[in-house]
Amino acid sequence: MPHTEQYLQDFLNYLRIERNLAKNTQEAYLDDLADFWLFLKSQNINTPAKVDHQVLTDYARVLKRRKMAETSVARHFSSLRAYYRFLVMEGHLSNDPTQFLDSPKLPASLPKILNFEDIELLLDTITTETPLGLRDRAMFELMYAAGMRVSEVCNMTMDQILIDEDLILIRGKGNKERIVPLGGEAKKWLIEYIKHGRPALEKGYYNEGILFLNNKGQQLQRKGIWFILKKLAEKAELHKPVSPHTFRHSFATHLLEGGADLRIVQEMLGHVDISTTQIYTHLDSTYLKEVHSSFHPRARRKS
C-alpha cells in the first residue's frame, strides 16, 4: 500500500465535497492526522496497513503522557476513525483498526442557558439610536427567536428574511435549509435595521446582500459577534457565562419548558439526529427539579 500521506488529499476532498464540512473542521481533521503521522514515523511505520490495535494503544499512551485534555484525545480518535473508515470505504483497507478504539469517557455537560429575564436584560442594554445599535438589537433578537448558530447569522443574506410570511430561511451545516418562524419582536427590529440601520452601514460597498454588516460595510464576522456580546454582558452586569451559542441553547430550552414538541424543536434547530436535541430535555428536567426542590413543601423538608 502507498505511503501514508498519499491518501490525505483524497480524504480532504471527501470531507469537503461529500461531507460538505466547514474549512476549519477539515483543517482540524488534518492537524490531528498530521500528529498521528509523526508518531507513526517515530515507530518506523509508513503505511496505514501496518497500524493495528497495539499501535493505536501506544499512541493513546503518548497522548496521555502529554497530559492532553480528554476532549482533545477524543477529537484525535474521532479523526482517526473517520480516516480509517474512509480507507475501508474506498477499498484501500479491508479492516478498520480503529473499530475497537475506546475514546475517553467524557463527563456529560449540560449547555449553559440564560433565563428569560437575563435575555431581556441583555437585549434592553443595547442602545438603538445608532445604525450599529439597530444591527445588534436585530441580530440578537433574531438569534434568540430562531435558535441560530453564529455561523448562520454571519452568512445570512437579505433574501433569507421572508418578512411578509413571518418566516426566515436558514442555511445550516452542510448547506441544509430549514424554515423557522420569525417572532414579533425579532420582526420589528429586523424591519428597523433594514430600513434605518443597514443602509447607513453599506457605504456603497458590494456585500453580496449580507444582512449583518460591520462598520466598514463588510460582512460581520463571528469574532465580531463574540466581542459585541461580551461587551453587552459587561454593560448589563450579567455575571454569567454568555456566548452566541447561549442564545441557541436558551431558545431550545425555553421552547421545551413551554411545552413544545421535541421533534419540532429538532426541526427548528436543524439537528439531523434527535438524540442531539434530547440534551435539552435533560436540561429541562434539571430545571424542573430545581423548581420542585425550591417550592414544593415536602421537597424542602430535611431527611
Backbone bond lengths (Angstrom), bond angles and torsions (degrees), N, CA, C in turn:
res aa  C-N    CA-C-N  psi(-1)  N-CA   C-N-CA  omega(-1)  CA-C   N-CA-C  phi
1 M - - - 1.477 - - 1.534 109.88 -
2 P 1.318 118.99 143.61 1.467 122.92 -177.06 1.525 112.67 -60.61
3 H 1.323 114.12 168.78 1.455 121.74 179.38 1.524 110.92 -55.28
4 T 1.330 116.17 147.74 1.462 123.30 -176.03 1.515 113.84 -47.39
5 E 1.341 117.30 -44.64 1.455 120.89 -170.94 1.532 113.81 -76.74
6 Q 1.315 117.84 -10.07 1.469 119.65 -173.68 1.532 112.99 -69.19
7 Y 1.330 117.32 -21.88 1.464 118.91 -179.14 1.532 112.63 -96.72
8 L 1.320 116.94 -0.13 1.460 119.20 -177.88 1.525 112.75 -61.53
9 Q 1.332 116.67 -42.28 1.457 119.33 -179.23 1.523 111.28 -64.95
10 D 1.336 116.81 -39.76 1.464 120.18 176.42 1.525 110.68 -62.74
11 F 1.334 115.76 -40.12 1.469 120.51 179.21 1.527 110.00 -65.46
12 L 1.327 116.03 -41.63 1.462 120.17 178.58 1.525 110.78 -62.43
13 N 1.333 116.97 -42.09 1.471 120.67 177.13 1.519 110.97 -61.51
14 Y 1.321 115.85 -38.82 1.472 121.29 177.92 1.526 110.72 -62.46
15 L 1.336 116.32 -44.68 1.471 120.33 179.44 1.527 111.23 -63.95
16 R 1.345 115.58 -39.75 1.450 119.65 -175.48 1.526 112.38 -78.24
17 I 1.330 117.29 -45.09 1.465 120.66 -171.70 1.529 112.39 -89.22
18 E 1.320 116.33 -50.42 1.467 118.67 -174.81 1.527 112.87 -82.68
19 R 1.329 116.53 -41.28 1.459 118.90 179.67 1.517 112.76 -92.51
20 N 1.329 116.22 -12.83 1.470 122.25 174.90 1.528 111.99 54.35
21 L 1.339 116.16 42.89 1.464 120.50 -178.58 1.522 110.50 -81.09
22 A 1.331 114.84 153.43 1.463 120.67 178.36 1.528 110.19 -65.31
23 K 1.329 116.10 156.32 1.464 120.51 -176.56 1.523 111.80 -60.09
24 N 1.339 117.67 -41.78 1.466 119.30 -178.90 1.529 111.35 -66.43
25 T 1.343 117.43 -30.29 1.468 120.65 176.83 1.526 109.85 -70.52
26 Q 1.333 116.60 -41.65 1.468 120.40 176.43 1.527 110.55 -59.01
27 E 1.335 115.86 -43.59 1.460 120.07 -178.97 1.522 111.97 -65.49
28 A 1.339 116.28 -34.52 1.466 119.92 178.38 1.527 110.27 -64.66
29 Y 1.349 116.34 -41.53 1.471 120.25 175.98 1.530 110.45 -58.58
30 L 1.314 115.67 -48.18 1.463 119.94 -175.96 1.526 112.26 -66.72
31 D 1.333 117.23 -36.63 1.469 120.32 177.15 1.530 110.73 -62.72
32 D 1.341 116.24 -43.24 1.469 120.19 179.27 1.526 110.67 -63.73
33 L 1.320 116.56 -42.50 1.460 120.28 -179.02 1.534 111.17 -68.36
34 A 1.334 116.72 -36.45 1.467 119.85 178.37 1.526 110.44 -61.66
35 D 1.331 116.22 -38.61 1.464 120.46 177.38 1.534 110.41 -64.02
36 F 1.320 115.86 -39.95 1.468 120.63 179.83 1.530 110.45 -66.24
37 W 1.368 116.50 -39.76 1.466 119.27 -179.64 1.530 110.97 -62.62
38 L 1.331 117.08 -37.83 1.462 120.47 178.12 1.529 110.64 -62.07
39 F 1.337 115.14 -40.31 1.465 118.95 177.23 1.529 110.45 -63.67
40 L 1.350 116.86 -44.09 1.464 120.38 -179.01 1.528 110.70 -60.98
41 K 1.337 116.76 -41.49 1.459 119.67 179.57 1.522 111.38 -62.44
42 S 1.342 115.66 -35.98 1.474 118.85 178.30 1.526 111.42 -67.16
43 Q 1.340 115.61 -19.50 1.460 120.86 178.56 1.534 111.66 -101.52
44 N 1.333 115.57 9.98 1.476 121.82 -178.60 1.535 112.07 59.01
45 I 1.320 115.89 37.87 1.463 121.72 176.47 1.523 107.77 -110.76
46 N 1.320 117.23 125.22 1.470 119.50 -176.43 1.520 112.95 -124.36
47 T 1.331 117.76 17.02 1.464 120.56 178.28 1.519 110.46 -149.27
48 P 1.337 118.01 139.45 1.463 120.96 179.04 1.521 113.28 -58.28
49 A 1.320 117.31 -25.41 1.468 121.02 -177.05 1.529 112.12 -65.97
50 K 1.339 116.55 -21.65 1.466 119.63 -178.79 1.526 113.10 -91.24
51 V 1.304 116.17 0.53 1.466 120.19 178.64 1.516 109.17 -85.22
52 D 1.331 116.05 124.52 1.467 120.81 176.51 1.525 109.05 -126.59
53 H 1.326 115.85 -173.43 1.464 120.05 -175.59 1.526 111.37 -62.24
54 Q 1.332 117.64 -34.55 1.463 120.92 -179.88 1.526 111.16 -66.10
55 V 1.332 116.26 -41.54 1.466 120.50 177.85 1.527 109.96 -60.68
56 L 1.323 116.22 -43.81 1.463 120.61 179.69 1.522 111.23 -65.18
57 T 1.324 116.63 -38.15 1.467 121.04 177.92 1.525 110.15 -63.85
58 D 1.333 116.21 -41.28 1.468 120.48 177.80 1.529 110.81 -63.95
59 Y 1.326 116.13 -39.39 1.476 120.34 178.53 1.528 110.12 -64.71
60 A 1.329 116.67 -40.26 1.464 120.71 178.24 1.530 110.05 -60.19
61 R 1.330 116.54 -39.07 1.472 120.13 179.23 1.539 110.52 -65.11
62 V 1.345 115.81 -38.86 1.469 119.97 177.80 1.524 110.37 -61.15
63 L 1.329 116.79 -44.78 1.469 120.82 179.11 1.524 110.77 -62.14
64 K 1.322 115.65 -39.15 1.466 120.22 179.89 1.522 110.79 -66.09
65 R 1.345 116.99 -40.02 1.465 120.14 179.52 1.531 111.67 -64.99
66 R 1.336 115.17 -26.05 1.472 119.00 176.71 1.529 111.83 -75.73
67 K 1.325 115.93 -4.71 1.477 122.31 -176.32 1.528 110.66 59.44
68 M 1.331 114.78 37.29 1.463 121.05 178.44 1.535 109.80 -70.54
69 A 1.313 116.69 140.62 1.467 121.04 178.65 1.525 110.16 -60.12
70 E 1.330 115.87 146.38 1.462 119.87 -177.50 1.519 111.79 -61.70
71 T 1.326 116.44 -31.99 1.475 118.88 177.51 1.523 110.80 -64.71
72 S 1.345 116.84 -36.99 1.464 120.88 178.61 1.522 111.15 -70.55
73 V 1.342 116.06 -39.33 1.468 119.97 176.72 1.525 109.72 -61.42
74 A 1.326 116.01 -44.71 1.468 120.78 179.70 1.526 110.54 -60.42
75 R 1.339 117.04 -38.71 1.467 120.36 179.26 1.523 110.84 -67.09
76 H 1.343 117.26 -41.92 1.463 121.26 176.93 1.536 110.57 -57.83
77 F 1.326 115.68 -46.24 1.465 120.20 -179.56 1.522 111.25 -63.97
78 S 1.318 116.29 -38.06 1.469 120.43 178.32 1.524 110.77 -62.37
79 S 1.338 116.72 -40.18 1.459 120.99 178.34 1.534 111.01 -64.60
80 L 1.349 116.08 -41.91 1.465 120.23 178.72 1.525 111.08 -63.45
81 R 1.325 116.29 -42.76 1.475 119.80 178.63 1.523 110.72 -60.21
82 A 1.317 115.97 -45.89 1.466 119.96 -178.50 1.528 110.48 -60.83
83 Y 1.326 116.99 -42.46 1.457 120.90 -178.15 1.529 111.56 -66.23
84 Y 1.332 116.56 -45.21 1.461 119.13 -177.60 1.536 111.79 -71.98
85 R 1.305 116.91 -32.40 1.473 118.51 174.50 1.526 110.04 -64.69
86 F 1.336 115.76 -37.32 1.459 120.26 176.81 1.535 110.61 -62.29
87 L 1.338 116.89 -45.03 1.466 120.61 -179.45 1.532 111.60 -62.53
88 V 1.328 116.51 -39.49 1.474 120.36 178.37 1.527 109.54 -68.69
89 M 1.331 115.97 -43.45 1.466 121.04 -179.12 1.524 111.37 -60.58
90 E 1.339 116.58 -36.74 1.453 121.70 -179.15 1.527 112.74 -83.12
91 G 1.336 116.92 -4.79 1.456 120.55 178.64 1.513 114.77 84.04
92 H 1.346 116.60 12.14 1.457 119.93 179.58 1.534 111.86 -80.75
93 L 1.323 115.95 -25.11 1.467 122.03 177.06 1.522 108.83 -131.69
94 S 1.311 116.58 150.53 1.466 119.54 176.89 1.524 111.80 -96.24
95 N 1.341 116.61 -24.59 1.467 121.01 -179.27 1.522 110.81 -125.73
96 D 1.313 115.48 147.27 1.460 122.00 179.09 1.530 109.03 -104.27
97 P 1.338 118.93 107.26 1.465 120.74 -177.92 1.526 113.46 -69.14
98 T 1.341 117.31 -16.01 1.474 119.62 -178.93 1.531 111.87 -86.22
99 Q 1.333 116.67 -0.30 1.464 120.76 -175.07 1.527 112.20 -55.87
100 F 1.338 116.52 -38.76 1.462 119.98 -177.23 1.527 111.87 -109.77
101 L 1.329 115.74 23.15 1.461 120.66 178.30 1.522 109.10 -79.02
102 D 1.320 116.59 120.33 1.461 121.26 -176.85 1.521 110.42 -90.38
103 S 1.318 116.16 122.79 1.458 120.24 174.31 1.521 109.19 -79.94
104 P 1.341 116.83 152.72 1.471 118.74 176.96 1.518 110.83 -62.01
105 K 1.315 115.90 146.33 1.460 120.94 177.98 1.526 108.96 -75.09
106 L 1.298 115.47 115.89 1.459 120.21 -178.92 1.520 110.03 -92.82
107 P 1.319 117.31 138.14 1.463 119.19 177.90 1.522 110.48 -65.23
108 A 1.318 115.87 136.61 1.463 119.48 178.81 1.525 108.92 -68.79
109 S 1.309 116.72 124.82 1.465 120.25 -179.87 1.521 108.85 -121.40
110 L 1.305 114.69 128.16 1.457 119.91 178.67 1.528 109.20 -83.07
111 P 1.326 117.52 142.56 1.462 119.77 179.92 1.517 111.54 -64.83
112 K 1.326 115.35 145.94 1.467 120.88 178.07 1.529 108.58 -77.47
113 I 1.327 115.18 136.92 1.468 119.43 178.78 1.526 109.91 -129.96
114 L 1.318 115.05 165.20 1.461 122.22 171.35 1.516 107.95 -111.29
115 N 1.323 116.95 145.24 1.460 118.41 173.42 1.528 108.88 -77.56
116 F 1.317 116.07 171.56 1.461 119.88 -173.57 1.530 111.32 -62.83
117 E 1.329 116.72 -35.73 1.461 120.36 179.83 1.528 111.19 -64.36
118 D 1.336 116.23 -38.75 1.466 120.24 177.61 1.522 111.38 -65.23
119 I 1.343 115.17 -41.13 1.474 119.83 178.15 1.525 109.94 -60.19
120 E 1.322 115.94 -46.84 1.465 120.27 -179.70 1.523 111.27 -62.12
121 L 1.339 116.16 -41.81 1.461 120.60 179.59 1.525 110.59 -60.19
122 L 1.323 116.60 -45.17 1.465 120.71 179.24 1.525 111.22 -61.66
123 L 1.331 115.74 -48.13 1.466 119.91 -176.67 1.521 111.79 -65.61
124 D 1.342 116.64 -38.52 1.470 120.09 -178.75 1.520 112.37 -73.97
125 T 1.340 116.94 -13.66 1.463 120.79 177.48 1.526 111.45 -74.20
126 I 1.323 116.69 -21.50 1.467 121.40 -177.12 1.526 110.68 -71.46
127 T 1.301 115.87 126.93 1.464 121.35 175.35 1.531 108.80 -83.59
128 T 1.333 116.20 121.03 1.470 119.82 -172.25 1.535 113.16 -104.64
129 E 1.335 116.27 20.33 1.462 119.29 179.07 1.523 112.64 -84.17
130 T 1.315 117.38 -5.52 1.469 120.70 -178.65 1.534 109.86 -121.20
131 P 1.330 117.17 159.82 1.471 119.42 176.80 1.526 112.88 -57.01
132 L 1.347 117.42 -40.11 1.461 120.15 178.97 1.524 111.20 -66.99
133 G 1.318 116.15 -36.61 1.466 119.66 177.52 1.521 111.82 -65.91
134 L 1.348 116.01 -41.85 1.463 119.87 176.30 1.531 110.58 -61.79
135 R 1.336 115.66 -40.87 1.463 119.60 177.60 1.523 111.00 -60.64
136 D 1.325 116.98 -47.79 1.459 120.44 -176.62 1.524 111.48 -64.55
137 R 1.336 116.79 -40.58 1.467 119.34 179.81 1.526 110.12 -65.01
138 A 1.335 116.59 -45.92 1.470 120.80 179.32 1.524 110.91 -62.51
139 M 1.316 116.26 -41.21 1.466 121.12 -176.16 1.520 111.65 -66.23
140 F 1.321 117.72 -49.10 1.462 119.70 -177.29 1.530 112.22 -74.58
141 E 1.343 116.77 -30.55 1.470 119.26 172.31 1.529 109.36 -61.49
142 L 1.329 116.13 -42.44 1.464 121.41 -179.10 1.527 111.05 -66.66
143 M 1.320 116.91 -41.89 1.463 120.44 -179.83 1.527 111.17 -61.72
144 Y 1.320 116.09 -40.51 1.465 119.56 179.32 1.524 111.42 -75.31
145 A 1.327 117.11 -36.80 1.465 120.65 -177.39 1.515 112.62 -70.15
146 A 1.346 116.75 -29.72 1.467 120.03 -172.36 1.526 113.97 -119.90
147 G 1.328 118.28 -1.57 1.460 120.54 178.47 1.511 113.28 61.90
148 M 1.322 116.95 41.52 1.468 121.15 -173.21 1.523 112.38 -83.30
149 R 1.329 115.59 147.38 1.457 121.70 169.43 1.534 108.01 -73.06
150 V 1.340 115.86 153.31 1.461 119.44 -178.13 1.526 110.90 -63.23
151 S 1.341 118.04 -34.82 1.469 120.48 178.20 1.528 110.79 -65.44
152 E 1.334 117.05 -35.26 1.462 121.17 178.81 1.518 110.82 -67.43
153 V 1.326 116.45 -34.94 1.459 121.42 178.23 1.530 109.76 -68.40
154 C 1.328 116.23 -45.92 1.467 120.61 -179.02 1.530 111.61 -59.10
155 N 1.314 116.95 -39.77 1.462 121.46 -173.64 1.526 114.17 -91.61
156 M 1.321 117.25 -1.16 1.466 119.61 -176.75 1.523 111.01 -66.35
157 T 1.338 115.35 137.01 1.462 121.40 179.29 1.530 109.81 -111.82
158 M 1.315 114.91 164.51 1.463 121.26 -175.95 1.523 112.45 -57.55
159 D 1.345 116.62 -36.51 1.463 119.29 -176.01 1.530 113.33 -73.08
160 Q 1.334 117.12 -5.83 1.466 119.78 177.06 1.521 112.45 -86.07
161 I 1.325 116.43 -9.46 1.468 120.78 178.72 1.524 108.83 -92.40
162 L 1.320 116.56 107.58 1.465 122.04 -178.40 1.521 108.20 -99.35
163 I 1.320 115.01 72.31 1.468 122.00 -171.76 1.517 112.15 -56.48
164 D 1.328 117.63 -46.17 1.473 121.06 -175.68 1.522 112.75 -63.46
165 E 1.344 116.16 -28.97 1.474 119.82 179.52 1.529 112.72 -95.62
166 D 1.361 116.61 0.16 1.480 121.16 -176.92 1.524 110.88 58.27
167 L 1.331 116.53 40.68 1.464 121.97 -178.42 1.527 109.66 -135.74
168 I 1.334 115.70 159.60 1.457 120.23 169.25 1.525 108.29 -130.53
169 L 1.309 114.77 147.78 1.464 122.02 176.15 1.522 107.36 -100.73
170 I 1.324 116.55 120.24 1.467 121.24 -178.34 1.519 109.31 -109.52
171 R 1.323 115.98 130.00 1.470 121.17 174.48 1.517 107.98 -101.97
172 G 1.337 115.64 109.86 1.450 120.76 -173.57 1.507 113.79 -99.71
173 K 1.334 115.75 -153.18 1.458 121.69 -178.89 1.528 110.13 -60.88
174 G 1.331 115.52 141.50 1.453 119.33 -178.93 1.511 112.85 67.37
175 N 1.364 116.62 17.99 1.470 122.74 -179.14 1.518 112.62 61.26
176 K 1.354 116.22 22.25 1.465 119.59 177.37 1.522 109.28 -76.21
177 E 1.320 115.50 138.39 1.460 120.80 -176.77 1.526 111.26 -102.73
178 R 1.314 115.23 146.37 1.459 120.83 174.05 1.532 108.77 -144.87
179 I 1.311 115.52 151.33 1.461 122.08 179.29 1.521 108.14 -106.31
180 V 1.338 116.21 129.79 1.466 121.23 -179.13 1.521 108.75 -129.47
181 P 1.335 117.29 137.85 1.464 119.82 177.56 1.523 112.17 -61.29
182 L 1.312 116.03 148.12 1.459 122.73 179.10 1.528 107.82 -105.79
183 G 1.310 116.25 114.73 1.463 120.64 -177.94 1.517 112.50 -67.31
184 G 1.329 116.09 164.70 1.462 122.01 -175.99 1.517 113.87 -60.22
185 E 1.334 117.38 -46.23 1.460 120.67 -178.77 1.526 111.06 -66.80
186 A 1.329 115.78 -43.46 1.465 119.30 179.25 1.530 110.00 -62.09
187 K 1.319 117.22 -41.73 1.463 121.03 179.79 1.527 110.52 -62.86
188 K 1.320 116.07 -43.95 1.466 121.36 -179.41 1.534 111.04 -58.47
189 W 1.329 116.98 -48.03 1.460 120.00 -176.71 1.524 112.39 -75.73
190 L 1.316 117.69 -29.47 1.466 119.87 174.74 1.527 110.60 -64.70
191 I 1.326 116.37 -43.01 1.465 120.49 178.43 1.526 110.26 -60.99
192 E 1.357 115.94 -44.41 1.466 120.41 178.66 1.525 111.45 -60.70
193 Y 1.322 115.99 -43.84 1.463 120.25 -178.78 1.529 111.31 -67.43
194 I 1.329 116.70 -44.77 1.471 120.28 -178.36 1.526 111.19 -65.25
195 K 1.337 116.69 -35.08 1.473 120.41 -178.86 1.525 112.85 -80.56
196 H 1.341 116.34 -43.11 1.468 119.29 -168.58 1.533 114.58 -118.70
197 G 1.337 117.91 -17.83 1.456 119.54 -177.39 1.513 114.11 -100.46
198 R 1.326 115.71 -51.57 1.463 119.72 -174.93 1.534 113.21 -64.18
199 P 1.359 119.91 -41.30 1.476 119.07 179.34 1.528 112.41 -57.54
200 A 1.345 116.60 -33.50 1.467 120.10 -179.93 1.529 111.46 -73.87
201 L 1.342 117.02 -23.39 1.463 120.81 -178.91 1.534 112.39 -89.61
202 E 1.328 117.17 -20.45 1.472 120.40 -175.55 1.524 112.57 -60.60
203 K 1.324 116.69 -44.04 1.464 122.83 176.21 1.530 113.07 54.53
204 G 1.324 116.04 29.44 1.454 120.51 175.35 1.503 115.39 76.30
205 Y 1.339 118.14 3.83 1.468 120.51 -179.55 1.529 110.50 -84.66
206 Y 1.331 115.36 148.51 1.462 120.79 174.07 1.529 108.00 -80.50
207 N 1.329 116.93 121.38 1.471 119.78 -174.31 1.524 112.64 -128.59
208 E 1.338 117.68 16.64 1.466 123.37 175.82 1.532 112.92 58.07
209 G 1.323 116.70 27.87 1.456 120.17 176.71 1.515 114.44 72.97
210 I 1.341 117.55 15.86 1.471 120.65 178.19 1.517 108.97 -59.47
211 L 1.322 116.61 134.96 1.466 121.07 -174.80 1.522 112.24 -71.67
212 F 1.321 117.43 -52.77 1.464 120.29 -173.91 1.528 110.58 -101.55
213 L 1.332 115.44 116.47 1.462 122.74 -175.42 1.529 110.87 -109.34
214 N 1.337 115.38 153.62 1.457 118.64 174.54 1.525 109.76 -88.95
215 N 1.340 116.98 -174.89 1.467 119.20 -174.95 1.526 113.14 -73.28
216 K 1.352 116.54 -3.11 1.460 120.63 175.23 1.527 112.02 -101.47
217 G 1.326 116.87 5.01 1.458 120.99 -179.78 1.506 113.57 80.84
218 Q 1.346 116.47 12.83 1.459 121.06 -179.11 1.528 110.40 -107.65
219 Q 1.319 115.51 171.14 1.462 121.20 -179.34 1.521 110.89 -59.99
220 L 1.332 116.27 129.94 1.458 121.37 175.76 1.526 109.01 -71.02
221 Q 1.328 116.67 131.83 1.452 121.31 -176.52 1.526 111.05 -98.15
222 R 1.346 116.39 162.82 1.462 120.89 -176.60 1.521 111.50 -60.97
223 K 1.342 118.20 -35.73 1.465 119.91 178.21 1.516 110.87 -63.16
224 G 1.322 115.24 -36.02 1.464 119.85 177.34 1.515 111.82 -63.67
225 I 1.333 116.63 -41.25 1.468 120.90 179.56 1.528 110.11 -65.89
226 W 1.330 117.26 -42.56 1.469 121.14 175.91 1.528 110.30 -56.78
227 F 1.325 116.97 -46.68 1.458 121.75 -176.93 1.535 110.32 -63.78
228 I 1.320 116.80 -45.52 1.472 121.39 179.71 1.522 110.41 -59.47
229 L 1.334 116.43 -45.35 1.461 120.66 -177.91 1.532 111.33 -66.31
230 K 1.315 116.47 -38.94 1.469 120.23 178.52 1.525 110.53 -60.29
231 K 1.328 116.68 -45.38 1.460 121.25 179.17 1.531 111.45 -64.74
232 L 1.336 116.35 -38.20 1.462 120.31 178.17 1.525 111.42 -63.25
233 A 1.335 115.84 -44.44 1.466 120.77 -179.35 1.523 110.59 -62.68
234 E 1.351 116.37 -38.39 1.464 120.05 177.26 1.523 110.58 -66.03
235 K 1.322 116.09 -42.72 1.468 120.63 -179.80 1.513 111.43 -64.58
236 A 1.331 116.39 -37.08 1.475 120.83 -179.91 1.526 112.11 -80.76
237 E 1.360 116.50 -4.38 1.465 122.51 -176.91 1.530 110.34 54.97
238 L 1.316 113.98 42.45 1.454 120.91 179.56 1.530 107.72 -92.56
239 H 1.304 116.14 100.73 1.465 121.11 -173.72 1.526 110.55 -88.78
240 K 1.318 113.79 62.28 1.466 121.44 179.34 1.524 107.65 -141.05
241 P 1.329 117.94 152.59 1.468 118.57 175.40 1.529 110.61 -67.01
242 V 1.319 116.06 124.82 1.471 121.04 -177.82 1.529 108.72 -131.01
243 S 1.318 116.19 133.46 1.457 122.35 174.69 1.523 107.39 -142.23
244 P 1.336 118.02 166.78 1.465 118.63 176.41 1.527 112.36 -54.95
245 H 1.352 116.88 -34.56 1.461 119.47 -179.08 1.527 111.55 -69.76
246 T 1.348 117.26 -19.91 1.459 120.62 177.60 1.518 110.45 -59.66
247 F 1.342 116.61 -35.77 1.464 119.98 178.75 1.524 110.36 -64.72
248 R 1.316 116.92 -39.39 1.472 121.35 179.21 1.528 110.64 -66.11
249 H 1.336 116.08 -45.54 1.463 119.89 177.96 1.532 110.51 -61.54
250 S 1.318 116.51 -42.85 1.466 120.54 -178.07 1.528 110.82 -66.55
251 F 1.321 116.18 -40.99 1.468 121.47 176.70 1.530 110.78 -53.74
252 A 1.340 116.59 -51.00 1.464 121.22 -177.00 1.522 111.21 -66.04
253 T 1.319 116.37 -44.90 1.470 120.49 -176.94 1.521 111.45 -65.80
254 H 1.324 116.73 -42.83 1.466 119.74 -179.42 1.531 111.40 -66.15
255 L 1.325 117.53 -34.75 1.462 119.93 176.15 1.530 110.70 -64.02
256 L 1.330 116.72 -45.32 1.466 120.40 -178.98 1.524 111.23 -67.43
257 E 1.325 116.43 -37.85 1.464 119.68 176.35 1.529 110.96 -61.67
258 G 1.335 115.03 -31.53 1.463 119.54 179.77 1.516 113.44 -83.48
259 G 1.350 117.69 -1.09 1.460 120.80 175.85 1.514 114.90 101.16
260 A 1.335 118.02 11.81 1.467 119.91 -179.82 1.529 111.11 -66.92
261 D 1.333 116.12 147.85 1.461 121.89 178.12 1.527 109.86 -71.38
262 L 1.334 116.13 138.15 1.465 121.55 -177.54 1.522 111.95 -58.21
263 R 1.338 117.31 -39.86 1.469 120.82 -178.91 1.531 111.27 -64.72
264 I 1.319 116.26 -36.08 1.464 119.87 178.97 1.528 110.12 -67.93
265 V 1.334 116.25 -42.05 1.464 120.38 177.94 1.527 109.61 -63.44
266 Q 1.335 117.17 -40.78 1.469 121.43 176.55 1.530 110.38 -56.48
267 E 1.320 116.30 -45.18 1.465 121.54 -178.87 1.522 110.77 -63.26
268 M 1.330 116.85 -43.28 1.461 120.03 -177.23 1.523 112.53 -71.43
269 L 1.341 116.87 -30.62 1.464 120.23 177.36 1.524 112.23 -79.55
270 G 1.340 116.66 -18.69 1.454 120.08 -178.46 1.509 113.33 78.79
271 H 1.349 116.80 25.71 1.461 120.66 176.88 1.522 110.09 -78.23
272 V 1.322 116.66 131.57 1.460 120.76 176.77 1.521 110.38 -71.85
273 D 1.328 116.30 -42.67 1.463 122.60 -175.89 1.526 109.50 -108.61
274 I 1.319 116.95 129.88 1.464 120.07 -177.76 1.527 111.99 -65.86
275 S 1.346 117.45 -21.43 1.461 119.62 178.94 1.529 110.89 -62.99
276 T 1.338 116.58 -28.25 1.466 120.17 176.77 1.518 110.30 -67.17
277 T 1.313 116.32 -37.55 1.465 121.16 -179.59 1.524 111.47 -74.21
278 Q 1.324 117.21 -26.87 1.455 120.94 -174.41 1.514 113.88 -64.45
279 I 1.332 117.90 -17.52 1.467 119.38 176.53 1.521 110.03 -58.16
280 Y 1.336 116.48 -30.20 1.460 119.59 -178.68 1.529 111.97 -74.50
281 T 1.325 117.23 -22.66 1.470 118.61 174.34 1.515 109.23 -71.04
282 H 1.351 117.41 -35.68 1.463 120.11 175.68 1.519 109.92 -65.32
283 L 1.334 115.78 -40.83 1.452 120.06 178.72 1.521 110.16 -63.49
284 D 1.329 115.50 -41.34 1.453 120.65 -179.79 1.521 110.44 -63.55
285 S 1.332 117.90 -43.65 1.453 120.57 -179.22 1.526 110.84 -66.68
286 T 1.342 116.70 -34.00 1.461 120.24 175.80 1.515 110.33 -62.38
287 Y 1.343 115.55 -43.91 1.456 120.76 178.19 1.526 110.81 -61.03
288 L 1.339 116.05 -43.44 1.461 120.07 -179.99 1.527 111.42 -63.08
289 K 1.347 116.27 -39.43 1.463 119.61 178.41 1.527 111.20 -63.78
290 E 1.342 115.87 -39.35 1.461 119.60 178.15 1.525 111.10 -62.80
291 V 1.340 115.89 -43.11 1.462 120.19 178.22 1.526 110.05 -62.88
292 H 1.334 115.94 -44.70 1.468 120.81 -178.13 1.527 110.62 -61.40
293 S 1.341 116.18 -47.17 1.467 119.38 -177.28 1.523 111.69 -68.24
294 S 1.331 116.87 -26.19 1.461 120.39 -178.38 1.525 112.73 -81.31
295 F 1.336 116.24 -33.68 1.465 118.58 -169.30 1.528 115.23 -118.33
296 H 1.317 118.33 -18.23 1.470 118.28 -179.66 1.525 109.05 -79.00
297 P 1.358 118.35 129.02 1.473 120.67 -174.39 1.517 113.43 -60.38
298 R 1.323 118.94 -38.40 1.463 120.05 -179.58 1.533 111.62 -78.13
299 A 1.320 116.67 -28.17 1.464 119.58 178.72 1.524 110.63 -66.82
300 R 1.330 116.80 -30.32 1.469 120.95 -179.04 1.525 111.89 -79.32
301 R 1.335 117.07 -13.37 1.439 120.61 -175.64 1.526 110.98 -70.56
302 K 1.329 117.47 130.34 1.467 121.77 -179.13 1.518 109.70 -71.69
303 S 1.362 116.23 140.96 1.455 120.94 178.03 1.511 109.82 -82.79
